[in-house]
Every structure is written in C-alpha cells, then in structure tokens.
Amino acid sequence: MDDLKKAKFLDAVAEAAKLLELSQSALQRARAQSDGDLYERLDVLSKRAYEIKVKSEWLRHLVLGKIDPPIQQRHAADRRVGIDRRIVGMLKQMLSVGSG
C-alpha cells in the first residue's frame, strides 16, 4: 500500500472508530432502557459493534506495522458465548504493543 492510500485508509479507520464509539454508547443507553426480547437484540448489536471496533483497530495496527499478520489461522466464531473468540486474541495483540 503506497503512502497516500495508507493515509486515506488510516483516516477512514479513525473516522469509523469514532462513529463506532458513538454507536456503542447509543446502543448501551437503549439497552439500559429496554427489557425482554428487545434487550437481548440490543445486547447482540452491542457485541457486534464491539467486535467491529476491535477488528478495525486491529487492521489499523496491522497497516501501521505494529503487529504481524496472522499465520493462516481459521477459528470459527462461537456466537453462543457472545464475543467472537478471535476478537479477544486481536485485542490482546494490540494491547501488547500499546494503543498509539
């Protein structure tokens, strides 16, 4: 990826991160005001928003060269427990190098 594309990509990911944080907050507020089936649906949406946020941050770290790409790992998502297991690994990888 050339420098111009990289800069545009990083700007877009930064914008997406801001929007995802706003979305997460709104979903959490809505979830706090709901119950029953609606609560469960909002809970799933909150988890998916969190997953997307972590994945986009992980891609940003990858493009910046802070982390190495995975070595052909194919883990199935386990939606029964809520958060995709890969998300935890991505988050740990980013935390090990710092968030800057």
Buried (B, 14 or more C-beta within 10 A) or exposed (E): EEEEEEEEBBEEBEEBBEEBEEBBEEBEEBBEEBEEEEBEEBBBBBBBBBBBBBBBBBBBBBBEEBBEEBEEEEEEEEEEEBBBEBBEBBBEBBEEEEEE
